Amino acid sequence: MLSILVNGEHQMVEPDLTVAELLTSLKMNPRFLAVELNRRVVPRAEHNQTRIAANDQIEIVTLVGGG
């Protein structure tokens, strides 16, 4: 298991997990999210290829629209 930070909270995840798999495990719809990995925005098109490593810091932000 790997230790990572997700929105400031420690989480243990499986090795070789991708950003897409992390979002699925958290039951989050990537369509309405922005993901930052170690202070770098990860484009949605790269979620399936971007692997998470030990001690990574991930911020997940929900996009909200309105007026």
Secondary structure as the mmCIF struct_conf table of DSSP 4:
data_model
#
loop_
_struct_conf.conf_type_id
_struct_conf.id
_struct_conf.beg_label_comp_id
_struct_conf.beg_label_asym_id
_struct_conf.beg_label_seq_id
_struct_conf.end_label_comp_id
_struct_conf.end_label_asym_id
_struct_conf.end_label_seq_id
STRN STRN1 LEU A 2 VAL A 6
TURN_TY1_P TURN_TY1_P1 ASN A 7 GLY A 8
STRN STRN2 GLU A 9 VAL A 13
TURN_TY1_P TURN_TY1_P2 PRO A 15 ASP A 16
STRN STRN3 THR A 18 THR A 18
HELX_RH_AL_P HELX_RH_AL_P1 VAL A 19 SER A 25
TURN_TY1_P TURN_TY1_P3 LEU A 26 LYS A 27
HELX_RH_3T_P HELX_RH_3T_P1 PRO A 30 PHE A 32
STRN STRN4 LEU A 33 LEU A 37
TURN_TY1_P TURN_TY1_P4 ASN A 38 ARG A 39
STRN STRN5 ARG A 40 VAL A 42
HELX_RH_3T_P HELX_RH_3T_P2 ARG A 44 GLU A 46
TURN_TY1_P TURN_TY1_P5 HIS A 47 GLN A 49
STRN STRN6 ARG A 51 ARG A 51
TURN_TY1_P TURN_TY1_P6 ALA A 54 ASN A 55
STRN STRN7 GLN A 57 THR A 62
#
